[in-house]
Amino acid sequence: MTSPLQSVFLRLRPAAHVLTGLMLAGCAGRPAGPGADELILSGIAKAEQQQDPAGAIADFNRALALRPDDADGYFNLGVAKNAQHDFPGAIAAFDRAVALNPTDAEAFLSRGEARFSQQKYDAAIADYDHALVLNPRLIAAIYARALAQRRRGNYDEAFAGYGRALELDPNYWLAYNGRATTHNAHGEFALAIADYEQRIRLRPEGAEYAEFQRNLLRQRLGQGTAAELAPIVAAWPEGWPKTVGQYLLGRMDARELLLRAAMTMDGQTRREQRCEASYYVGITALLVGRRAEAREKFLECRATGVNVFLEYLLAGSELARMSRDKPGL
């Protein structure tokens, strides 16, 4: 699945300002070559339309060389570096953004997300807290703080955060999704199912992993079967989530799923798919009582280090339960 962190939008100065600046520069006979505003426009296009984060970073750096006091420019640079998983570089850019504009709540939120990705949860929470002092209704910061508290094992604070987000916006599907995963990790399976269903109802697009978890938990509680996924998976386009769905439906074995997880040249994607595949092989083994196999696969999932995926979190929760529970589910 994708990272659970709340995405942010790149910033562009108002169009009128950009166009006025370009016209004035033309009237003044500015030497040929893009100015800072043009470079920012180019960087945003590369990041959001052309899927070229490296090119975006180059454009933002060139813009900042021309306008080094641009807080929004550093914010954009940090967002682009986050997208490249350059978390130290992102933090350095957000450091400059908040130094230039200490009232920018979203910059503190975004720096917190980079720290979250480094598993520096205390530092991330400090940034989220600062963002919420500046803007107590910044729902993305409330949600992100709840995620970090969950990672620290502070379930009460996590649940309180998700509840606060839903008070502000009862249709905030991310909070239902996060709370469902927290219930799941905490062993509160019926409550998790209810929240996954709300998430799916509010945002059916991209709900593949919520569908997986809802079905697996229904099986765990004796309320359903894997076959319930068949019409849902059939409607999905070809891709990795559909491959996982086919495995859960019994249309391929564990060996084939793990082989397909490795069929990519990109190392990060391979680790992410291995994390997911190992978890789903482990949980299906656990459902039929093969505890030794389940434990092995959960350990393999954790060994990938893909700590922002729900499968990584849930594998850790299952291992903890297995270590303290009697044999059986």
C-alpha positions in Angstrom: 0.0 0.0 0.0 1.0 3.6 -0.2 2.4 5.5 2.6 -0.2 6.5 5.2 1.2 10.0 5.6 -0.9 12.9 4.5 0.3 14.3 1.1 0.8 18.1 0.7 0.4 20.3 -2.3 3.2 22.3 -3.8 2.9 26.1 -3.6 2.6 28.5 -6.4 2.4 32.3 -6.1 -0.9 33.8 -7.4 -1.0 33.6 -11.2 -1.5 37.4 -11.5 1.8 37.9 -9.6 3.7 35.5 -11.8 2.4 37.0 -15.0 3.0 40.6 -13.8 6.6 39.7 -12.8 7.2 38.1 -16.2 5.9 41.1 -18.1 7.9 43.6 -16.0 11.0 41.5 -16.6 10.4 41.5 -20.3 9.9 45.3 -20.4 13.1 45.8 -18.5 15.0 43.8 -21.0 16.0 41.0 -18.6 18.6 38.7 -20.1 17.4 35.5 -21.6 16.8 32.6 -19.2 14.1 31.6 -16.8 13.5 33.6 -13.6 12.6 32.3 -10.2 8.8 32.3 -10.9 9.3 30.4 -14.2 11.5 27.8 -12.5 9.0 27.3 -9.8 6.2 26.8 -12.4 8.5 24.3 -14.2 9.3 22.5 -11.0 5.7 22.1 -10.1 4.8 20.8 -13.5 7.6 18.3 -13.3 6.6 17.2 -9.8 2.8 17.0 -10.4 2.3 16.3 -14.1 5.5 14.8 -15.4 6.4 12.6 -12.5 9.9 13.9 -12.5 10.8 14.7 -8.9 14.6 14.9 -9.7 13.9 17.5 -12.3 11.6 19.4 -10.0 14.3 19.5 -7.3 16.8 20.9 -9.8 14.3 23.7 -10.8 13.5 24.6 -7.2 17.2 24.8 -6.4 17.8 27.1 -9.3 14.9 29.2 -8.2 16.2 29.5 -4.7 19.7 30.5 -6.0 17.9 33.5 -7.6 15.6 34.1 -4.7 17.2 32.7 -1.5 14.7 34.2 0.9 11.7 32.4 -0.6 10.1 30.4 2.2 7.6 28.8 -0.2 10.5 27.8 -2.4 12.1 25.9 0.4 8.7 24.3 1.2 8.4 23.1 -2.4 12.0 21.8 -2.3 11.2 19.8 0.9 8.1 18.3 -0.6 10.0 17.2 -3.7 12.8 15.7 -1.6 10.2 13.9 0.5 8.9 12.3 -2.7 12.4 11.1 -3.4 12.7 9.6 0.1 15.6 12.1 0.7 14.4 12.7 4.3 17.5 14.5 5.6 17.4 16.8 2.5 13.7 17.4 3.0 14.2 18.3 6.7 17.0 20.7 5.8 14.7 22.4 3.3 11.8 22.6 5.8 14.3 24.0 8.4 14.9 26.9 6.1 11.2 27.3 5.3 10.3 27.7 9.0 13.3 29.9 9.7 12.0 32.3 7.0 8.4 31.9 8.0 7.9 30.7 11.6 4.1 30.8 11.3 3.9 28.3 8.5 1.9 25.4 10.1 2.1 23.3 7.0 5.9 23.5 6.9 6.0 22.1 10.5 3.6 19.4 9.5 5.7 18.4 6.5 8.9 18.4 8.5 7.1 16.1 10.9 6.2 13.8 8.1 9.8 13.5 7.0 10.8 12.8 10.6 8.0 10.2 10.8 9.5 8.5 7.8 12.8 8.3 9.7 11.0 6.6 12.6 11.8 9.7 14.7 8.4 9.7 16.3 9.1 12.1 19.2 10.5 14.7 16.9 7.6 14.2 14.5 5.1 14.7 17.3 6.9 17.9 18.4 6.5 19.3 14.9 2.8 18.3 14.7 2.2 19.9 18.1 3.9 23.1 16.8 1.7 23.0 13.7 -1.4 22.7 15.8 -0.4 25.6 18.0 -0.3 27.7 14.9 -3.5 26.1 13.4 -5.5 24.0 15.9 -7.9 22.9 13.1 -5.2 21.6 10.8 -6.8 18.2 10.3 -3.8 16.7 8.5 -1.6 17.5 11.5 -4.2 15.9 13.9 -4.2 12.8 11.7 -0.5 12.6 11.4 0.0 13.0 15.1 -2.4 10.1 15.7 -0.3 8.0 13.3 2.9 8.8 15.2 1.3 8.1 18.6 0.1 4.7 17.2 3.7 3.9 16.2 4.8 4.7 19.8 2.2 2.3 21.1 0.1 5.1 22.6 -3.2 3.8 21.5 -5.3 6.0 23.7 -3.7 9.2 22.2 -4.0 7.7 18.7 -7.7 7.0 19.1 -8.3 10.5 20.6 -6.6 12.0 17.6 -8.7 10.1 15.1 -11.8 11.1 17.0 -10.8 14.7 17.0 -10.2 14.6 13.2 -13.7 13.1 12.7 -15.2 15.8 14.9 -13.8 18.4 12.6 -14.8 16.4 9.5 -17.1 13.3 9.8 -16.3 12.4 6.2 -12.5 12.4 6.7 -11.9 8.9 5.4 -8.2 8.9 6.3 -9.1 9.0 10.0 -11.4 6.0 9.6 -8.6 4.2 7.8 -6.1 5.0 10.5 -8.4 4.1 13.3 -9.3 0.8 11.6 -5.6 -0.1 11.4 -5.1 0.9 15.1 -8.1 -1.3 16.2 -6.7 -4.1 14.0 -3.2 -3.8 15.6 -4.8 -3.6 19.0 -6.8 -6.8 18.5 -10.2 -5.1 18.3 -11.2 -6.8 15.1 -15.0 -6.0 15.1 -14.3 -2.3 15.6 -11.6 -2.4 12.9 -14.1 -4.0 10.4 -16.7 -1.2 11.1 -14.1 1.5 10.5 -12.8 -0.2 7.3 -16.3 -0.3 6.0 -16.7 3.5 6.7 -13.4 4.1 4.9 -14.6 2.1 1.9 -18.0 3.8 1.8 -16.5 7.3 1.9 -13.7 6.7 -0.5 -14.1 3.5 -2.6 -11.3 4.6 -4.9 -8.0 3.2 -3.8 -9.6 1.1 -1.1 -7.9 -2.2 -2.1 -6.0 -2.7 1.1 -9.0 -1.7 3.3 -11.0 -4.4 1.3 -8.2 -7.0 2.1 -8.2 -6.2 5.8 -12.0 -6.2 6.1 -12.2 -9.6 4.4 -9.3 -11.1 6.4 -10.9 -9.9 9.7 -14.3 -11.2 8.7 -12.7 -14.6 8.1 -10.9 -14.4 11.4 -14.2 -13.8 13.2 -16.0 -16.5 11.2 -18.2 -14.0 9.5 -17.1 -14.5 5.9 -14.9 -16.2 3.3 -12.2 -15.2 0.9 -14.7 -15.7 -1.9 -16.4 -12.4 -1.0 -13.4 -10.7 -2.6 -14.0 -12.2 -6.0 -16.3 -9.6 -7.5 -14.4 -6.8 -5.9 -11.0 -7.9 -7.3 -12.4 -8.7 -10.7 -13.3 -5.0 -11.1 -9.7 -3.8 -10.5 -7.2 -3.1 -13.3 -4.2 -5.2 -13.6 -1.5 -4.4 -11.2 0.1 -5.3 -7.9 -3.0 -4.9 -5.7 -4.9 -7.2 -8.1 -2.1 -9.7 -7.8 -2.4 -9.7 -4.0 -6.2 -10.1 -4.4 -5.7 -13.1 -6.7 -3.5 -14.7 -4.1 -6.0 -14.1 -1.3 -8.6 -15.8 -3.5 -6.4 -18.9 -3.8 -5.7 -18.4 -7.5 -1.9 -18.5 -7.0 0.2 -20.0 -4.3 2.6 -18.3 -1.9 5.6 -19.1 -3.9 4.2 -17.3 -7.0 3.2 -14.3 -5.1 6.6 -13.9 -3.6 8.2 -14.3 -7.0 6.0 -11.7 -8.5 6.9 -9.3 -5.6 10.5 -9.5 -6.8 9.7 -8.9 -10.4 10.7 -5.2 -10.6 14.0 -3.5 -11.2 13.3 -0.8 -8.6 14.8 -1.7 -5.2 12.3 0.4 -3.2 9.3 -1.1 -5.0 10.7 -4.6 -4.6 11.1 -4.1 -0.8 7.6 -2.7 -0.5 6.0 -5.6 -2.5 8.1 -8.1 -0.5 6.8 -6.5 2.7 3.2 -6.9 1.6 3.6 -10.3 0.1 5.3 -11.7 3.2 2.6 -10.3 5.4 -0.3 -11.7 3.3 1.3 -15.1 3.1 1.8 -15.0 6.9 -1.7 -13.9 7.7 -3.3 -16.6 5.5 -1.1 -19.2 7.1 -2.2 -17.9 10.5 -5.8 -18.2 9.6 -5.5 -21.9 9.0 -3.3 -22.5 12.0 0.2 -22.8 10.5 1.8 -20.6 13.2 5.4 -21.4 12.4 5.0 -20.4 8.8 3.1 -17.3 9.8 5.8 -16.3 12.2 8.5 -16.8 9.6 6.7 -14.6 7.1 5.9 -11.9 9.6 9.6 -11.7 10.4 10.4 -11.5 6.7 7.9 -8.6 6.4 9.5 -6.7 9.3 13.0 -7.4 7.8 12.1 -5.3 4.8 12.1 -2.1 7.0 9.1 -0.6 5.1 7.9 0.9 8.3 5.3 3.2 6.9 3.2 0.4 5.5 0.3 -1.0 7.5 1.5 -4.6 6.7 4.7 -3.8 8.6 2.8 -2.5 11.6 0.3 -5.4 11.6 3.1 -8.0 11.2 4.7 -6.6 14.4 1.3 -6.8 16.2 0.8 -10.4 15.1 4.3 -11.4 16.3 3.7 -9.7 19.7 0.4 -11.6 20.0 2.0 -14.9 19.0 4.7 -14.5 21.6 2.2 -14.1 24.5 -0.8 -16.1 23.4 -1.5 -19.8 23.6 -1.3 -21.7 20.3 -4.2 -20.9 18.0 -5.7 -17.7 16.7 
